[in-house]
Amino acid sequence: MASLTFLQMQTRLNDRISGYGNLTFPDARKKYYLNDGYVEFARISHILWKQSTITIAVDDALYAFPTATGVASVNKIWRATWDGKVLPVKSTAWMDKYIGTGWRDTKTADIQYVLTDSEDRSQIRIYPMIDLIGDITGKTFYVEYSYLPSDMSSDSDTCALPAPYDHAPIEYAVSMCLEDAVQSKQNPMMGDRALQNFWRYVGAARTEVHLGKFGDSTAHVTPPVR
């Protein structure tokens, strides 16, 4: 089942809100509500993933997030490898606590950790830096990350969310429109119901991400060995 186009999403939104007192909204407002729900769903669920390689340079710890068509920004880096070795993803706070001061300037022959730098959320930091070109040659730095999608603008744009999660932005937009309506045409109760549907989709997507990306974990309790 193919994901909906932006035009199809607009049509479904119009069908949903037209029954409430023949409400009409500016097309621009409906479009940005759909995009708001689209990005918010991706941010919370982490359902959209990509993989990229980043070129490592000598004496350089900071690298721009990878870019790709349809990617507005990286949501979170979940996995990184260097020369086939899986690198733990750490936070700046963790580094300060366990590595100590001065770790930003450390240089060595191998990368040990990767982190999203809290001082600049548009960059990736490696630890330590590589100090010799020979320690980089032939090696690959690879990251897997969840991302926030670029806004849909053309009617022919296809929602990047897997079907049927592409219905979630519609529910979000229904909720926003019904709460925007004025006086007797406002229907916050039905708006809340649409928002509940949005969160139902979020819950299903988060479960899918957990099972698909972190399938080695289990919800079952393992009894202790006596």
DODO-788980 format. One line per 5 residues: number of its first residue (from 1); their letters; for each residue x, y, z of N, C-alpha, C, O, CB. Coordinates in steps of 0.1 Angstrom, whole numbers, plus 2048, in hexadecimal, padded with zeros to 3 digits. Glycine has a CB too. Layout:
<sites>
NUM) a) X Y Z X Y Z X Y Z X Y Z X Y Z | ...;
</sites>
This chain:
<sites>
1) maslt) 808 7F4 800 800 800 800 809 80C 800 811 80E 809 7F6 800 80C | 807 815 7F6 80F 821 7F4 80A 82C 7FE 7FF 82C 801 80F 826 7E6 | 814 834 803 810 83F 80B 809 84A 804 80A 84A 7F7 81D 845 812 | 801 852 80B 7F9 85C 804 802 867 7FF 80C 86A 804 7EF 861 80E | 7FD 86D 7F4 803 87A 7EF 7FD 885 7F8 7F4 884 7FF 800 87C 7E0;
6) flqmq) 804 891 7F6 800 89D 7FE 7F1 8A1 7FA 7E9 8A5 802 809 8A8 7FC | 7EE 89F 7ED 7E1 8A3 7E8 7D6 899 7EE 7CC 89D 7F2 7E0 8A2 7D9 | 7DA 88C 7EF 7D0 883 7F5 7CE 886 803 7C3 884 808 7D6 875 7F3 | 7D9 88A 80A 7D7 88D 818 7CE 89A 81A 7C6 89A 823 7E5 890 81F | 7D0 8A3 811 7C7 8AF 812 7B9 8AC 80F 7B0 8B1 816 7CC 8BA 808;
11) trlnd) 7B6 8A3 806 7A9 89F 802 7A2 898 80E 797 89A 811 7A9 895 7F6 | 7AA 88F 815 7A4 888 820 7A2 891 82C 798 890 833 7AE 87D 825 | 7AA 89B 82D 7A8 8A5 838 79C 8AD 835 793 8AF 83E 7B4 8AF 839 | 79A 8B1 829 78E 8B9 825 781 8B0 828 777 8B5 82C 78E 8BD 816 | 782 8A3 824 776 89B 827 773 89A 836 767 899 83A 779 88D 821;
16) risgy) 77E 89A 83E 77C 898 84C 776 8A4 853 76D 8A3 85C 789 895 853 | 779 8B0 84E 775 8BC 855 769 8C3 84E 763 8CC 854 780 8C6 856 | 765 8BE 842 75A 8C5 83C 74D 8C2 842 743 8C9 840 75A 8C1 82D | 74C 8B7 84A 740 8B4 851 73C 8BC 85D 732 8BA 863 740 8A5 854 | 745 8C4 861 743 8CC 86E 73F 8DA 86A 747 8E3 86A 750 8CC 876;
21) gnltf) 732 8DB 867 72D 8E9 864 732 8EF 857 733 8FB 856 730 8F2 86F | 736 8E6 84D 73C 8EB 841 748 8F4 843 749 8FF 83D 731 8F2 838 | 750 8F0 84C 75C 8F9 84F 765 8FA 843 767 8F0 83C 763 8F3 85B | 76B 906 842 775 908 837 781 90E 83E 780 917 846 76F 910 82C | 78C 90A 839 799 910 83E 7A2 914 832 7A1 90D 828 7A0 906 847;
26) pdark) 7AA 91D 833 7B4 921 829 7BC 914 825 7C0 90D 82E 7BD 92D 82C | 7BF 912 819 7C7 906 815 7D4 907 81B 7DA 8FC 81F 7C8 906 806 | 7DA 912 81C 7E8 913 822 7E8 90E 831 7F1 908 835 7ED 922 822 | 7DD 912 838 7DC 90D 846 7DB 8FE 847 7E2 8F8 84F 7D0 914 84D | 7D3 8F8 83E 7D1 8EA 83F 7DE 8E3 83B 7E2 8D8 841 7C6 8E5 835;
31) kyyln) 7E6 8E9 832 7F2 8E3 82E 7FD 8E3 839 804 8D9 83B 7F8 8EA 821 | 7FD 8EE 840 808 8EF 84A 804 8E6 856 80C 8E2 85E 80B 8FD 84F | 7F7 8E4 859 7F3 8DB 863 7F6 8CD 860 7FB 8C5 868 7E3 8DC 866 | 7F4 8C9 853 7F8 8BC 84F 808 8BA 850 80C 8B0 855 7F4 8B9 840 | 80F 8C4 84C 81E 8C3 84E 822 8C3 85D 82C 8BC 860 825 8CE 847;
36) dgyve) 81B 8CB 865 81E 8CB 873 81C 8BD 879 825 8B8 880 815 8D5 87B | 811 8B6 875 80F 8A9 87A 818 89F 875 81C 895 87C 801 8A5 877 | 81C 8A1 868 826 898 861 833 898 869 839 88E 86C 828 89D 853 | 839 8A4 86B 845 8A5 872 845 8A1 881 84E 89A 886 84B 8B4 871 | 83A 8A4 887 838 8A1 895 837 892 897 83D 88C 8A0 82C 8A7 89B;
41) faris) 830 88B 88E 82F 87C 88E 83D 876 88D 841 86D 894 826 877 883 | 845 87B 883 853 876 882 85B 878 88E 863 870 892 859 87C 875 | 85A 884 894 862 888 89F 860 87E 8AB 869 87A 8B2 860 896 8A3 | 853 87B 8AE 850 873 8B9 852 865 8B7 856 85D 8C0 841 876 8BD | 84E 860 8AB 84F 851 8A9 85C 84C 8A4 85F 840 8A6 845 84E 89E;
46) hilwk) 865 854 89E 872 850 898 86F 846 88E 878 83D 88C 87B 84B 8A3 | 864 846 886 861 83C 87C 869 83E 86F 86A 834 868 852 83C 879 | 86E 84A 86D 876 84C 861 885 84B 863 88A 852 86C 873 85A 85B | 88B 842 85B 89A 83F 85E 8A1 840 850 89C 83E 846 89B 831 864 | 8AE 844 852 8B7 844 846 8C5 840 84B 8C8 840 857 8B8 852 83F;
51) qstit) 8CD 83C 842 8DB 839 844 8E4 841 83C 8E1 844 830 8DE 82A 842 | 8EF 846 841 8F9 84E 839 907 84B 83E 909 847 849 8F5 85D 83B | 910 84E 835 91E 84E 838 923 85D 83A 91E 865 833 927 846 82E | 92D 85F 842 933 86C 845 942 86B 843 948 861 849 92F 871 853 | 948 874 83C 956 873 83A 95D 879 846 95B 885 849 95A 87B 82D;
56) iavdd) 966 871 84C 96E 876 857 97B 87C 852 981 877 849 970 86A 861 | 97F 887 859 98B 88E 856 994 88E 862 990 88D 86D 988 89C 851 | 9A1 890 85F 9AB 891 86A 9A8 89E 872 9A5 8A8 86D 9B9 891 864 | 9AA 89C 87F 9A9 8A7 889 99C 8AF 888 99B 8BB 88A 9B4 8B1 886 | 991 8A8 885 984 8AE 885 97A 8A5 88C 978 899 889 97F 8AF 876;
61) alyaf) 974 8AB 897 96A 8A4 89F 95C 8A6 89B 953 89E 89E 96C 8A7 8AD | 959 8B1 895 94B 8B5 892 948 8B3 883 94F 8B7 87A 948 8C3 896 | 93C 8AD 880 938 8AB 872 929 8AE 871 921 8AC 87A 93A 89C 86E | 925 8B4 866 917 8B8 863 90F 8AB 862 914 8A1 85D 916 8C0 856 | 903 8AC 867 8F9 8A1 865 8F8 89E 856 8F9 8A7 84E 8EC 8A4 86B;
66) ptatg) 8F6 891 853 8F4 88D 845 8E7 894 83F 8DE 896 846 8F4 87E 843 | 8E8 896 832 8DC 89C 82C 8D7 893 821 8DF 88B 81B 8DF 8AA 826 | 8CA 893 81F 8C4 88B 814 8B7 891 810 8B1 899 817 8C2 87C 819 | 8B3 88E 804 8A6 893 7FF 89B 88F 808 899 883 80C 8A4 88E 7F1 | 893 898 80C 887 895 815 88A 896 823 881 894 82C 882 888 811;
71) vasvn) 897 898 827 89B 899 835 89C 8A8 839 8A5 8AF 834 8A8 891 838 | 894 8AC 843 896 8BA 848 8A1 8BA 852 8A8 8C4 852 888 8BF 84E | 8A1 8B0 85B 8AC 8B0 865 8AC 8A2 86B 8A3 89A 86A 8A9 8BA 870 | 8B8 89F 871 8B9 892 879 8B2 893 886 8B3 89D 88D 8C8 88F 87B | 8AA 889 888 8A2 888 895 8AC 883 8A0 8AD 889 8AB 896 880 894;
76) kiwra) 8B1 877 89E 8BA 871 8A7 8C3 867 8A1 8BE 85F 898 8B3 86B 8B3 | 8D0 867 8A4 8D9 85C 89F 8D7 850 8A9 8D8 852 8B5 8E8 861 89F | 8D4 845 8A3 8D2 839 8AB 8DE 82F 8AA 8E0 827 8B4 8C5 832 8A7 | 8E5 82F 89F 8F0 825 89E 8FB 82B 895 8F8 833 88B 8EA 818 897 | 907 828 898 912 82D 891 91D 822 890 91F 81B 89A 918 83A 896;
81) twdgk) 924 821 885 92F 818 884 93B 81F 87E 93A 828 876 92B 80B 87C | 947 81A 882 954 81F 87D 95C 813 879 960 80B 882 95B 828 887 | 95F 811 86C 967 806 867 960 7F9 86C 967 7EF 86F 975 807 86D | 953 7F9 86B 94C 7EC 86F 949 7EA 87E 942 7E1 882 953 7E1 86A | 94F 7F3 886 94D 7F2 895 942 7FB 899 941 806 896 95A 7F5 89C;
86) vlpvk) 938 7F5 8A1 92D 7FD 8A6 932 806 8B1 939 802 8BA 922 7F4 8AB | 92F 813 8AF 933 81D 8B9 927 821 8C2 91C 823 8BE 938 82A 8B2 | 929 821 8CF 91F 825 8D9 91B 834 8D6 924 83C 8D3 923 824 8E7 | 90E 837 8D6 90A 845 8D4 908 84B 8E2 900 846 8EA 8FD 846 8CC | 910 856 8E5 910 85C 8F2 90B 86A 8F2 90A 870 8E7 91E 85B 8F9;
91) stawm) 908 870 8FD 905 87E 8FE 911 886 903 91A 880 909 8F8 880 908 | 910 893 901 91B 89C 906 91C 89A 915 926 89A 91B 918 8AA 902 | 910 89A 91C 910 899 92B 917 88C 92F 91E 88C 939 901 899 930 | 914 881 928 91B 874 92B 92A 875 92A 932 871 932 916 869 923 | 92E 87C 91F 93D 87D 91D 943 886 928 94E 882 92D 93F 884 910;
96) dkyig) 93C 890 92C 942 899 937 943 891 944 94C 893 94C 939 8A5 939 | 939 888 946 939 881 953 943 876 954 94A 874 95E 92B 87B 956 | 944 86E 949 94C 862 949 95A 863 942 963 85C 946 945 857 942 | 95C 86D 939 969 86E 933 970 87A 939 97D 879 93A 967 871 924 | 969 884 93E 970 88F 945 973 89B 93C 96F 89A 930 97D 88A 94B;
101) tgwrd) 979 8A5 941 97C 8B1 93A 986 8AE 92F 98F 8A6 930 980 8BC 943 | 985 8B6 924 990 8B5 91A 98D 8AB 90F 995 8A9 906 99D 8B3 920 | 982 8A4 910 980 899 907 97E 89E 8F9 980 896 8EF 974 890 90B | 979 8AA 8F7 976 8AF 8EA 983 8B1 8E1 982 8B0 8D5 970 8BD 8EB | 98E 8B2 8E8 99B 8B4 8E1 9A3 8A7 8DF 9AE 8A7 8DA 9A3 8BE 8E8;
106) tktad) 99E 89C 8E4 9A6 88F 8E4 9A7 88A 8D5 99E 88A 8CD 99F 885 8EC | 9B3 886 8D2 9B6 880 8C5 9BD 872 8C7 9C4 870 8D0 9C0 889 8BD | 9B9 869 8BE 9BE 85B 8BF 9BC 855 8B1 9B9 85B 8A7 9B7 853 8CA | 9BF 848 8B0 9BE 841 8A4 9B1 83A 8A1 9AF 835 896 9C9 836 8A3 | 9A7 83B 8AA 99B 834 8A8 98F 83C 8AF 991 842 8B9 99B 826 8AE;
111) iqyvl) 983 83B 8A9 977 842 8AE 971 838 8B8 970 82C 8B6 96D 846 8A3 | 96D 83D 8C4 967 835 8CE 958 838 8D0 950 82F 8D3 96E 837 8DB | 954 845 8CF 946 849 8D1 942 853 8C7 94A 859 8C0 944 84F 8E0 | 935 854 8C5 92F 85E 8BD 923 865 8C5 91D 85E 8CD 929 858 8AF | 921 872 8C3 917 878 8CA 911 884 8C2 918 88A 8BA 91C 87D 8D8;
116) tdsed) 905 887 8C5 8FF 893 8C0 903 89E 8C9 8FE 89F 8D5 8EF 892 8BE | 90A 8A8 8C4 910 8B2 8CD 905 8BB 8D3 8FE 8C2 8CB 91B 8BA 8C6 | 904 8BC 8E0 8FA 8C4 8E6 8FC 8D3 8E4 8F3 8DB 8E5 8F9 8C2 8F5 | 909 8D7 8E0 90B 8E5 8DD 907 8E9 8D0 906 8F5 8CD 91A 8E7 8DF | 905 8E0 8C7 900 8E3 8B9 8F9 8D7 8B4 8FF 8CD 8B0 90C 8E7 8B0;
121) rsqir) 8EC 8D7 8B4 8E4 8CC 8B0 8E4 8C9 8A1 8DE 8BF 89C 8D5 8CE 8B4 | 8EB 8D1 899 8EC 8CE 88B 8F9 8C6 888 8FC 8C4 87C 8EC 8DB 883 | 900 8C2 892 90D 8BB 88F 90E 8AE 897 908 8AC 8A1 919 8C4 893 | 917 8A5 892 91B 899 899 929 89A 89E 931 8A0 897 919 88C 88F | 92B 895 8A9 939 896 8AF 93E 888 8B1 937 87F 8B5 939 89D 8BD;
126) iypmi) 94B 885 8AD 951 879 8AF 95B 87A 8BB 960 885 8BD 958 873 8A3 | 95E 86F 8C1 968 86F 8CC 970 862 8CB 96A 858 8CA 962 871 8DA | 97D 863 8CB 985 86F 8CA 987 873 8BB 981 86C 8B2 993 86D 8D0 | 98E 87E 8B8 991 881 8AA 99C 878 8A5 9A4 873 8AD 996 890 8AA | 99D 876 898 9A8 86F 892 9B3 878 88F 9B1 883 889 9A2 867 885;
131) dligd) 9BF 874 892 9CB 87D 890 9D4 87A 885 9DC 882 881 9D3 87E 89D | 9D2 86E 87E 9DB 86A 873 9D2 866 868 9C8 85E 869 9E4 85F 878 | 9D6 86A 85B 9CE 867 850 9CE 858 84D 9C4 852 848 9D4 86E 844 | 9D8 851 851 9D9 842 84F 9CE 83B 858 9CB 830 854 9E6 83D 853 | 9CA 841 862 9C0 83B 86B 9B1 83D 865 9A8 838 86B 9C1 840 879;
136) itgkt) 9B0 845 85B 9A3 847 854 9A2 840 847 997 83B 844 9A1 856 852 | 9AD 83E 840 9AC 839 833 9A5 82B 832 9A9 822 83A 9BB 837 82D | 99C 82A 829 995 81D 827 98A 81A 832 984 80F 831 99E 812 827 | 987 823 83B 97D 821 845 971 829 843 972 834 83D 983 824 853 | 966 824 847 959 82B 845 952 82E 852 951 825 85B 950 822 83C;
141) fyvey) 94D 83A 853 944 83E 85F 936 83E 85A 932 846 851 949 84C 864 | 92E 836 860 920 834 85C 916 836 867 918 832 872 91F 825 856 | 90B 83D 864 901 840 86E 8F3 83D 869 8F0 83E 85E 902 84F 872 | 8EB 838 873 8DD 836 871 8D5 840 87A 8D9 841 885 8D9 827 873 | 8CB 846 874 8C5 850 87C 8B6 851 878 8B2 84F 86D 8CC 85E 87A;
146) sylps) 8AE 856 882 8A0 85A 87F 8A1 868 87B 8A9 870 87F 897 857 88B | 897 86C 873 897 87A 86E 889 880 86D 87F 879 86D 89D 87A 860 | 889 88D 86C 87D 895 86A 87C 898 85B 886 89D 855 87D 8A2 872 | 870 896 855 86F 898 847 86D 8A6 843 869 8AF 84B 863 890 842 | 871 8AA 837 86E 8B7 831 85F 8B8 82F 858 8AE 82C 876 8B9 824;
151) dmssd) 85A 8C5 830 84C 8C7 82E 848 8C3 820 850 8C5 816 849 8D6 830 | 83C 8BE 81F 836 8BC 811 831 8C9 80C 82B 8D1 814 82B 8B1 812 | 833 8CC 800 82F 8D8 7FA 827 8D6 7ED 81D 8DC 7EB 83B 8E1 7F7 | 82C 8CD 7E4 825 8CB 7D8 81A 8C0 7DA 81C 8B7 7E3 82E 8C6 7CD | 80F 8C1 7D3 804 8B7 7D5 809 8A9 7D1 803 8A0 7D6 7F8 8BB 7CC;
156) sdtca) 813 8A8 7C9 818 89B 7C5 822 895 7CF 826 889 7CE 81E 89C 7B7 | 826 89D 7D9 82F 898 7E3 829 88C 7EA 81D 88C 7ED 834 8A3 7ED | 831 882 7ED 82C 876 7F4 831 876 802 83C 879 805 831 869 7ED | 827 873 80B 82B 873 819 835 868 81C 833 85D 817 81E 870 822 | 83F 86B 823 84A 861 826 846 857 830 84D 84D 832 857 868 82A;
161) lpapy) 83C 85A 838 838 851 843 832 844 83C 82B 844 832 82D 857 84C | 836 838 842 830 82C 83C 821 82C 83E 81C 830 847 837 81F 843 | 81B 826 834 80C 824 835 80A 819 840 812 810 840 806 81F 827 | 800 81A 849 7F5 824 849 7F8 830 852 7EF 838 855 7E8 81E 84D | 805 832 856 808 83D 85F 806 84B 858 806 855 85F 816 83C 864;
166) dhapi) 805 84B 84B 803 857 844 7F5 85D 847 7F2 869 843 804 855 835 | 7EC 856 84E 7E0 85C 852 7E1 864 85F 7D9 86C 862 7D6 850 855 | 7EC 862 866 7EE 869 873 7EF 878 871 7E8 87F 879 7FB 865 879 | 7F6 87E 867 7F6 88D 865 7E8 892 862 7E5 89D 866 7FF 891 85A | 7DF 88A 85C 7D2 88E 859 7CA 890 866 7C3 89A 868 7CA 884 850;
171) eyavs) 7CC 886 86F 7C5 887 87C 7CA 893 884 7C2 89A 88B 7C7 87A 885 | 7D7 896 883 7DC 8A2 88A 7D6 8AF 884 7D2 8B7 88C 7EC 8A2 889 | 7D5 8AF 877 7D0 8BB 870 7C1 8BD 873 7BC 8C8 875 7D2 8BB 861 | 7BA 8B2 874 7AB 8B3 878 7AA 8B9 886 7A2 8C2 888 7A5 8A5 878 | 7B2 8B4 88F 7B2 8B9 89C 7B5 8C8 89D 7AD 8D0 8A3 7BC 8B2 8A5;
176) mcled) 7BF 8CD 896 7C3 8DB 896 7B8 8E3 88F 7B4 8EE 894 7D0 8DD 88E | 7B2 8DE 884 7A7 8E6 87D 79B 8E8 886 795 8F2 887 7A4 8DF 870 | 797 8DD 88D 78A 8DD 895 78C 8E6 8A1 782 8EC 8A6 786 8CF 898 | 798 8E7 8A6 79B 8F0 8B1 79D 8FE 8AD 79B 908 8B5 7A7 8EB 8B9 | 7A0 900 8A0 7A2 90E 89A 794 914 897 793 920 898 7AA 90D 88E;
181) avqsk) 78A 90C 894 77D 911 890 777 91A 89B 77A 918 8A7 773 905 88D | 76F 923 898 76A 92D 8A2 75C 92B 8A5 754 926 89D 76D 93B 89C | 758 930 8B1 74A 930 8B5 744 922 8B4 749 918 8B9 742 93A 8AE | 738 921 8AE 730 915 8AE 737 90A 8A5 733 8FE 8A6 722 917 8A9 | 740 90E 89C 746 905 894 752 8FE 89A 758 8F5 894 74A 90C 887;
186) qnpmm) 757 903 8A5 762 8FD 8AC 75E 8F0 8B2 753 8EF 8B8 768 907 8B7 | 766 8E6 8B1 762 8D9 8B6 76F 8D2 8BC 774 8C9 8B7 75D 8CF 8AB | 773 8D8 8C8 77F 8D2 8CE 77D 8C4 8D2 787 8BD 8D3 782 8DB 8DA | 771 8BF 8D5 76F 8B1 8D9 773 8A8 8CE 77A 89E 8D0 761 8AF 8DE | 76E 8AB 8C2 772 8A3 8B6 780 8A4 8B3 787 89B 8AE 769 8A6 8AA;
191) gdral) 785 8B1 8B5 794 8B3 8B3 79C 8AA 8BC 7A6 8A5 8B8 797 8C1 8B5 | 798 8A9 8C9 79F 8A0 8D2 79E 892 8CE 7A8 88A 8D0 799 8A2 8E0 | 793 88E 8C8 792 880 8C3 79B 87D 8B8 7A1 873 8B7 783 87D 8BF | 79D 887 8AF 7A6 885 8A4 7B5 885 8A9 7BD 87D 8A4 7A5 891 89A | 7B7 88D 8B4 7C5 88D 8B9 7C8 87F 8C0 7D3 87B 8C0 7C6 898 8C3;
196) qnfwr) 7BD 879 8C6 7BF 86C 8CC 7C3 862 8C1 7CB 859 8C3 7B2 867 8D3 | 7BC 863 8B5 7C0 85B 8AA 7CF 85D 8A6 7D6 853 8A3 7B7 85D 89E | 7D3 869 8A6 7E1 86C 8A3 7EA 865 8AC 7F4 85F 8A8 7E4 87B 8A3 | 7E7 865 8B9 7F0 85F 8C3 7EF 850 8C2 7F9 849 8C5 7EC 863 8D1 | 7E4 84A 8BD 7E3 83C 8BB 7EC 838 8B0 7F3 82D 8B1 7D4 838 8B7;
201) yvgaa) 7ED 840 8A5 7F7 83D 89B 805 83E 8A0 80E 836 89D 7F5 846 88F | 808 848 8A8 815 84A 8AE 819 83D 8B6 824 838 8B5 816 856 8B7 | 810 838 8BE 813 82C 8C7 816 820 8BE 81F 819 8C1 807 829 8D0 | 80E 81E 8B3 811 813 8AB 81F 814 8A4 826 80B 8A3 806 812 8A0 | 822 821 8A0 82F 823 899 83B 821 8A2 845 81B 89F 82F 831 893;
206) rtevh) 839 826 8AF 844 824 8B8 846 815 8BC 852 811 8BD 841 82B 8C5 | 83B 80D 8BC 83D 7FF 8BE 844 7F8 8B3 84C 7F0 8B5 82F 7F9 8C0 | 840 7FC 8A6 847 7F7 89B 856 7FA 89B 85E 7F2 898 841 7FC 88E | 859 807 89E 868 80A 89F 86F 802 8A9 87A 7FD 8A7 869 81A 8A2 | 869 801 8B5 86F 7F9 8BF 871 7EB 8BB 87C 7E5 8BD 866 7F9 8CC;
211) lgkfg) 867 7E4 8B5 869 7D6 8B1 872 7D5 8A6 87A 7CB 8A5 85B 7D0 8AE | 872 7DE 89C 87A 7DD 890 889 7E1 892 892 7DA 88D 875 7E5 886 | 88B 7EB 89A 899 7F0 89C 89F 7EA 8A8 8AC 7E9 8A9 899 7FF 89C | 897 7E7 8B2 89D 7E2 8BE 897 7D4 8C2 893 7D2 8CD 89A 7EC 8CA | 896 7CC 8B8 88F 7BF 8B9 896 7B5 8C3 890 7AB 8C6 88E 7B9 8AC;
216) dstah) 8A2 7B8 8C7 8A9 7AF 8D1 8A4 7B0 8DF 8A6 7A8 8E7 8B8 7B1 8D0 | 89C 7BB 8E1 896 7BD 8EF 889 7B6 8EF 883 7B3 8E4 894 7CC 8F2 | 884 7B3 8FB 877 7AB 8FC 86F 7B1 907 874 7B7 911 87A 79D 8FF | 862 7B0 905 858 7B5 910 856 7AB 91A 850 7AE 925 84B 7B9 909 | 85B 79F 918 859 794 922 863 795 92E 86F 799 92B 859 786 91C;
221) vtppv) 85F 791 939 868 791 945 86F 784 945 869 779 945 861 794 952 | 87C 784 946 884 777 947 886 774 955 88C 77C 95D 892 779 940 | 881 768 959 882 765 968 891 763 96B 899 75E 963 87A 758 96B | 895 766 978 8A3 765 97C 8A6 756 97D 89E 74E 980 8A5 76C 989 | 8B3 752 97A 8B8 745 97C 8BB 743 98B 8C2 74A 991 8C5 742 974;
226) r) 8B5 738 990 8B7 735 99F 8C1 72A 9A1 8C4 726 9AC 8A9 731 9A6;
</sites>
